[in-house]
């Protein structure tokens, strides 16, 4: 009996130890393999929610992360080829998830991402996630308003100060006589009033006639270091005096052949035409395809809102291409459409709603060649006054609630197109002009930051800044408009393929497709509730997105059955570098949207099973010990 009691006591002790260890064990079984607690906590929770018709595409799912993972790479890890995207790094743009694509629900519909209830003001490819983050990819049908993106109302602005500009330096009135910096003897200073002093500040000198040239050179060198280039980068490089990269035209010809010149979005065609023309190519004969004809006969040029019309007009005017009178979109129709879309305050919106700085500036750029028409001139002057009114005191501009360098760039391009000095008094507030504001965003490596709050070079911000400085140089030197190029009698052709000259090019009925490049995506591993995709990603070629200040986080539009009102502020930025719409907005309160975390079912927890089995064995052991005693005492 004593021997049996000893073994029974040892057995009970072992059971207790095993039960305790199951609770505090440094390892648990998950998904069929042993993972450390440290590894479990190095994960984020990912949720993907589509439009009301689709609902939740991916419920809260745990995805392990490394220090280099971003809000974009975790999406790829979980859904793999179900994600269609373009670009990389800070210029990545998600076009579709699980077949639900941008613009499927209107011109303001698309994908946005959220981290811990907030909308980060950077691209998903640039936002590094941390263990424990709650990441949500959301499909908006109303420019972000339906998924919690904060709407920003207009603010009041002070009247501009009196400023005189001479030789690219600004001179303002001051109440005291003090010289902040010296002036070269050759500089001429205009008299403001009799017996008044002229004050020249250091900031004025820094944004004088030399700094913008230095800034342009640094930005150009920054872009030239890249291995591949967007259409907008090519426009800026050629305008700044550099040659188009040798591989650029070839890559565009191959893309057109692969797609057989079928582009859902007109803006894809339009930015490509500008890049090809800048590089010296002929968009009327790209392997037998006429991209100019594709633009003026596009069936849905307004799908991307006013951007499709704006850049359609700009592309057609890049070399004054002839448009037949029977075309779906003649120049007159494009101009009429833009003038009809102008808001009462003088600005333009992406689609409908409150005026946006970027869209207004781009509309001005498109209309600049037609200012000899009275109606266009009046419309332009009204828009210029509105831009002056909404300028910030530091010389910058806000779009969708965020002051970004891209907004300043678009305004400078517009002003230069309308022969208005960006350093003029109309666009100088409290001693700060828009050109100086843009230059203040340049980083040490030559690139430009999207916002000063995130002081790192951004691809889209840099390419737009380079274009803006080139446009300003054209204005100073009287060289015309940024997007208008001289006609060339012998445009260069790429070495491969060698399209034969054709005076009346016709689309090839069955062009030989070139192999599509395979997108580089992480090797996805199975995660709970995730079904691995069975179809390949549709990999479009790099497209620049001209954000009207980039949504560098994605956006979309009202469903066709939804009626829009003037109360809705639509997302600002359709980026035409990769033709996307992306939202860069201020942080939204955490209560605006929350991502559910994962709580595994109790019966799937290994520790619960160990505790249960251990408890049962413990009870059986006690009974095994007590039953003989109860029998001897006659209790059973």
VEXROVEX-310060 format. One record per residue (C-alpha): z, x, y. Coordinates in steps of 0.1 Angstrom, whole numbers, padded with zeros to 4 digits, always signed. Example, Ala and Ser with C-alpha at 12.3 -4.5 7.8 and 13.67 -1.06 7.14 Angstrom:
residues 2
+0078+0123-0045 +0071+0137-0011 
***
This chain:
residues 636
+0000+0000+0000 +0009+0028+0024 -0024+0045+0016 -0043+0013+0024 -0024+0009+0056 -0033+0045+0067 -0070+0040+0060 -0068+0006+0078 -0052+0021+0108 -0078+0048+0110 -0105+0022+0107 -0090+0002+0136 -0087+0032+0158 -0124+0041+0152 -0134+0006+0160 -0115+0006+0193 -0130+0040+0203 -0165+0027+0195 -0160-0004+0216 -0148+0016+0246 -0176+0041+0243 -0201+0013+0242 -0189+0002+0276 -0188+0036+0293 -0215+0054+0273 -0237+0076+0294 -0268+0062+0276 -0281+0028+0267 -0311+0016+0248 -0339+0002+0269 -0375-0007+0260 -0370+0009+0226 -0360+0043+0238 -0329+0061+0251 -0327+0064+0288 -0299+0080+0309 -0280+0059+0334 -0292+0084+0360 -0328+0076+0350 -0321+0039+0351 -0308+0040+0387 -0339+0061+0397 -0360+0030+0399 -0371+0003+0423 -0377-0034+0418 -0413-0045+0424 -0424-0081+0430 -0460-0093+0437 -0464-0128+0451 -0499-0143+0457 -0509-0174+0477 -0494-0208+0470 -0520-0215+0443 -0514-0183+0424 -0477-0181+0429 -0458-0151+0415 -0481-0125+0400 -0454-0101+0390 -0418-0112+0389 -0391-0087+0398 -0398-0057+0376 -0380-0023+0373 -0403+0006+0379 -0390+0042+0376 -0398+0064+0406 -0399+0100+0416 -0394+0116+0449 -0431+0115+0457 -0437+0079+0450 -0447+0055+0477 -0449+0017+0480 -0486+0020+0469 -0481+0043+0439 -0454+0020+0424 -0479-0008+0426 -0504+0013+0407 -0478+0022+0381 -0470-0014+0374 -0504-0030+0376 -0528-0002+0371 -0565-0013+0373 -0555-0047+0385 -0552-0031+0419 -0584-0027+0439 -0580-0003+0469 -0598+0022+0490 -0588+0054+0508 -0558+0075+0500 -0525+0087+0516 -0519+0073+0550 -0553+0056+0550 -0550+0038+0517 -0557+0000+0518 -0551-0025+0491 -0580-0050+0489 -0571-0071+0459 -0544-0075+0433 -0551-0093+0400 -0584-0107+0414 -0569-0122+0446 -0587-0104+0474 -0585-0101+0512 -0603-0129+0531 -0603-0152+0500 -0582-0176+0521 -0598-0170+0555 -0603-0143+0581 -0565-0137+0584 -0556-0136+0547 -0548-0104+0528 -0521-0083+0512 -0490-0069+0530 -0460-0051+0517 -0423-0053+0524 -0394-0030+0516 -0358-0043+0515 -0369-0074+0536 -0386-0053+0562 -0423-0047+0571 -0426-0009+0575 -0450+0001+0604 -0469+0026+0582 -0494+0025+0554 -0481+0018+0520 -0495+0051+0509 -0473+0069+0535 -0440+0050+0529 -0419+0069+0503 -0396+0046+0483 -0361+0054+0473 -0342+0045+0441 -0328+0010+0445 -0354-0002+0470 -0367-0038+0467 -0405-0036+0472 -0426-0067+0475 -0464-0071+0479 -0471-0104+0495 -0503-0123+0501 -0505-0140+0535 -0528-0168+0545 -0519-0168+0581 -0518-0133+0595 -0482-0127+0582 -0466-0157+0598 -0462-0174+0564 -0445-0145+0548 -0419-0137+0574 -0437-0113+0597 -0421-0117+0632 -0442-0131+0659 -0440-0115+0693 -0444-0133+0726 -0459-0119+0757 -0437-0099+0781 -0437-0096+0818 -0453-0066+0834 -0447-0050+0868 -0476-0045+0892 -0493-0011+0892 -0482+0016+0916 -0504+0030+0943 -0521+0061+0929 -0550+0082+0939 -0570+0102+0914 -0589+0133+0924 -0605+0158+0900 -0587+0142+0871 -0553+0147+0887 -0531+0119+0899 -0514+0118+0933 -0488+0092+0941 -0466+0083+0970 -0430+0096+0971 -0400+0091+0993 -0391+0127+0995 -0409+0160+1000 -0407+0181+0969 -0433+0202+0950 -0429+0200+0913 -0458+0222+0904 -0483+0243+0922 -0519+0234+0928 -0549+0257+0927 -0565+0265+0960 -0597+0249+0948 -0581+0215+0942 -0588+0190+0969 -0562+0164+0977 -0571+0132+0994 -0549+0120+1023 -0528+0090+1014 -0514+0082+1048 -0507+0102+1078 -0475+0123+1076 -0469+0115+1039 -0463+0141+1012 -0482+0144+0980 -0461+0150+0948 -0477+0165+0918 -0456+0163+0886 -0458+0184+0855 -0468+0155+0834 -0498+0149+0857 -0509+0185+0853 -0505+0184+0815 -0529+0155+0814 -0553+0170+0838 -0589+0182+0834 -0582+0208+0808 -0557+0193+0784 -0580+0166+0771 -0606+0192+0761 -0580+0212+0743 -0567+0181+0726 -0603+0171+0715 -0609+0206+0700 -0576+0205+0681 -0583+0170+0667 -0618+0181+0657 -0605+0211+0638 -0579+0190+0621 -0605+0166+0608 -0630+0194+0598 -0604+0207+0574 -0606+0176+0552 -0627+0176+0520 -0643+0142+0527 -0648+0122+0559 -0649+0086+0569 -0677+0070+0590 -0655+0069+0621 -0646+0106+0617 -0683+0115+0615 -0689+0095+0648 -0661+0115+0665 -0671+0149+0651 -0707+0145+0661 -0697+0132+0696 -0674+0162+0700 -0702+0187+0693 -0697+0194+0656 -0722+0188+0629 -0719+0160+0604 -0705+0172+0571 -0733+0181+0547 -0722+0158+0520 -0717+0128+0542 -0752+0113+0541 -0756+0119+0504 -0724+0100+0497 -0735+0071+0518 -0769+0069+0502 -0753+0069+0468 -0729+0042+0477 -0757+0019+0490 -0776+0025+0458 -0746+0017+0436 -0739-0015+0455 -0776-0024+0459 -0767-0029+0496 -0747-0060+0488 -0716-0060+0510 -0693-0090+0512 -0680-0079+0546 -0704-0073+0574 -0680-0048+0589 -0686-0025+0559 -0723-0024+0568 -0716-0020+0605 -0693+0010+0604 -0716+0026+0578 -0746+0022+0601 -0727+0039+0629 -0718+0068+0607 -0753+0072+0593 -0769+0071+0628 -0744+0096+0641 -0752+0119+0612 -0790+0116+0620 -0799+0093+0591 -0820+0062+0592 -0801+0030+0584 -0834+0011+0582 -0844+0030+0551 -0815+0040+0529 -0832+0044+0495 -0854+0014+0503 -0826-0007+0517 -0826-0018+0554 -0790-0020+0565 -0800-0032+0600 -0816-0063+0584 -0786-0068+0563 -0764-0071+0594 -0785-0095+0615 -0791-0117+0585 -0756-0115+0570 -0745-0148+0557 -0708-0146+0568 -0705-0122+0597 -0675-0140+0610 -0655-0137+0578 -0635-0109+0593 -0630-0128+0626 -0643-0115+0658 -0646-0079+0644 -0677-0087+0624 -0695-0099+0656 -0681-0071+0678 -0692-0043+0655 -0724-0061+0645 -0735-0060+0682 -0724-0023+0685 -0743-0013+0653 -0775-0031+0664 -0773-0014+0698 -0766+0021+0684 -0803+0027+0687 -0815-0005+0702 -0829-0017+0669 -0853-0046+0672 -0841-0080+0659 -0866-0107+0650 -0862-0141+0668 -0858-0159+0635 -0828-0137+0625 -0795-0154+0618 -0778-0133+0644 -0798-0123+0674 -0782-0103+0702 -0781-0135+0723 -0762-0153+0696 -0737-0125+0691 -0730-0123+0729 -0727-0161+0732 -0703-0161+0703 -0680-0134+0718 -0680-0151+0753 -0670-0184+0737 -0642-0167+0718 -0626-0153+0750 -0591-0167+0757 -0582-0182+0790 -0561-0152+0799 -0591-0129+0796 -0583-0114+0762 -0596-0119+0727 -0578-0125+0694 -0589-0114+0659 -0597-0150+0651 -0578-0176+0671 -0545-0175+0689 -0529-0152+0714 -0549-0123+0728 -0546-0089+0712 -0551-0055+0730 -0572-0039+0703 -0596-0068+0698 -0599-0072+0736 -0608-0036+0740 -0633-0036+0712 -0650-0067+0726 -0653-0050+0760 -0669-0020+0743 -0695-0043+0726 -0703-0062+0758 -0706-0031+0780 -0744-0027+0776 -0749-0062+0789 -0727-0062+0821 -0759-0066+0842 -0756-0103+0831 -0734-0121+0855 -0715-0140+0828 -0708-0108+0809 -0696-0090+0841 -0673-0118+0850 -0659-0119+0815 -0654-0082+0814 -0636-0081+0847 -0613-0108+0835 -0605-0088+0804 -0599-0056+0823 -0573-0074+0845 -0555-0087+0814 -0554-0053+0799 -0539-0039+0831 -0513-0066+0832 -0501-0060+0796 -0499-0022+0799 -0464-0007+0793 -0446+0013+0819 -0452+0045+0799 -0489+0039+0800 -0493+0027+0765 -0502-0006+0749 -0487-0028+0723 -0506-0047+0696 -0487-0070+0673 -0454-0059+0688 -0459-0022+0681 -0469+0004+0707 -0494+0026+0688 -0518+0054+0697 -0547+0034+0683 -0543+0007+0709 -0545+0034+0737 -0576+0048+0720 -0594+0015+0719 -0585+0008+0756 -0598+0043+0766 -0631+0037+0747 -0635+0003+0765 -0626+0016+0799 -0650+0045+0795 -0678+0021+0784 -0672+0000+0816 -0670+0032+0838 -0634+0027+0846 -0613+0059+0848 -0584+0056+0823 -0563+0076+0849 -0571+0051+0877 -0544+0032+0895 -0553+0000+0876 -0542+0016+0844 -0513+0037+0856 -0478+0023+0855 -0449+0042+0872 -0468+0074+0871 -0480+0071+0835 -0517+0065+0826 -0532+0055+0793 -0549+0088+0787 -0517+0107+0791 -0500+0083+0768 -0526+0089+0741 -0524+0127+0744 -0486+0125+0740 -0491+0113+0704 -0508+0145+0693 -0490+0166+0667 -0488+0203+0662 -0515+0203+0635 -0540+0187+0659 -0537+0152+0644 -0524+0121+0662 -0494+0100+0652 -0496+0062+0648 -0464+0058+0667 -0439+0082+0684 -0412+0069+0661 -0430+0085+0632 -0441+0119+0645 -0466+0128+0618 -0504+0130+0618 -0521+0098+0607 -0557+0097+0596 -0567+0065+0613 -0549+0074+0645 -0566+0108+0646 -0601+0096+0641 -0597+0069+0668 -0581+0093+0692 -0610+0118+0688 -0635+0090+0695 -0615+0079+0726 -0615+0115+0740 -0652+0118+0733 -0658+0085+0751 -0638+0098+0781 -0659+0130+0781 -0691+0109+0781 -0678+0089+0810 -0669+0120+0831 -0703+0137+0823 -0724+0105+0827 -0737+0108+0791 -0737+0071+0783 -0718+0051+0757 -0699+0064+0726 -0717+0043+0701 -0753+0046+0715 -0773+0075+0701 -0806+0090+0711 -0836+0081+0691 -0848+0107+0666 -0884+0108+0654 -0876+0128+0623 -0842+0117+0609 -0829+0141+0582 -0828+0129+0547 -0803+0138+0520 -0815+0162+0493 -0806+0138+0465 -0820+0113+0459 -0852+0119+0478 -0862+0085+0490 -0900+0084+0497 -0910+0075+0533 -0920+0039+0535 -0933+0023+0567 -0923-0011+0555 -0893-0005+0532 -0884-0031+0507 -0853-0033+0485 -0858-0018+0451 -0857-0045+0425 -0839-0025+0400 -0826+0007+0416 -0812+0031+0391 -0774+0029+0395 -0755+0061+0398 -0722+0065+0379 -0693+0051+0398 -0665+0075+0405 -0634+0067+0385 -0604+0060+0406 -0575+0084+0402 -0545+0064+0392 -0512+0073+0375 -0510+0068+0338 -0492+0035+0336 -0465+0030+0310 -0454-0003+0298 -0427-0020+0319 -0408-0052+0313 -0429-0083+0320 -0460-0063+0329 -0493-0069+0311 -0516-0039+0311 -0549-0047+0327 -0580-0048+0305 -0607-0045+0331 -0616-0015+0354 -0608-0014+0391 -0637-0021+0414 -0638+0011+0434 -0655+0006+0467 -0665+0036+0487 -0643+0048+0515 -0645+0025+0545 -0630+0031+0578 -0609+0004+0592 -0609+0000+0628 -0576-0015+0632 -0570-0034+0660 -0542-0014+0655 -0544-0012+0620 -0527-0032+0601 -0521-0003+0582 -0502-0026+0560 -0527-0054+0549 -0533-0090+0563 -0551-0122+0557 -0560-0155+0572 -0555-0192+0572 -0568-0210+0541 -0599-0230+0548 -0579-0262+0544 -0553-0251+0569 -0557-0259+0606 -0548-0232+0630 -0532-0237+0664 -0527-0217+0695 -0491-0212+0685 -0500-0189+0657 -0503-0152+0665 -0527-0137+0641 -0524-0103+0628 -0539-0077+0650 -0555-0050+0632 -0586-0051+0612 -0593-0015+0604 -0628-0007+0601 -0625+0026+0588 -0620+0011+0555 -0627-0023+0567 -0595-0039+0561 -0569-0056+0581 -0536-0041+0582 -0503-0049+0599 -0482-0025+0617 -0454-0045+0630 -0417-0042+0639 -0390-0046+0614 -0383-0081+0603 -0348-0093+0596 -0337-0088+0560 -0332-0125+0557 -0368-0132+0563 -0377-0124+0528 -0358-0111+0498 -0370-0097+0466 -0352-0108+0435 -0336-0080+0415 -0336-0079+0377 -0306-0091+0357 -0315-0086+0320 -0305-0114+0296 -0271-0108+0280 -0285-0110+0245 -0308-0081+0253 -0280-0058+0263 -0272-0032+0235 -0236-0028+0248 -0230-0065+0244 -0240-0063+0208 -0218-0033+0201 -0188-0050+0217 -0195-0082+0197 -0198-0065+0164 -0168-0043+0171 -0147-0073+0180 -0157-0091+0148 -0149-0061+0126 -0116-0057+0144 -0106-0093+0136 -0117-0089+0100 -0096-0057+0097 -0065-0074+0111 -0070-0103+0086 -0075-0079+0058 -0041-0064+0067 -0022-0096+0073 -0035-0118+0044 -0016-0099+0016 +0016-0101+0037 +0012-0139+0042 +0005-0143+0005 +0038-0125-0005 +0057-0147+0019 +0041-0178+0005 +0025-0188+0038 -0009-0191+0023 
***
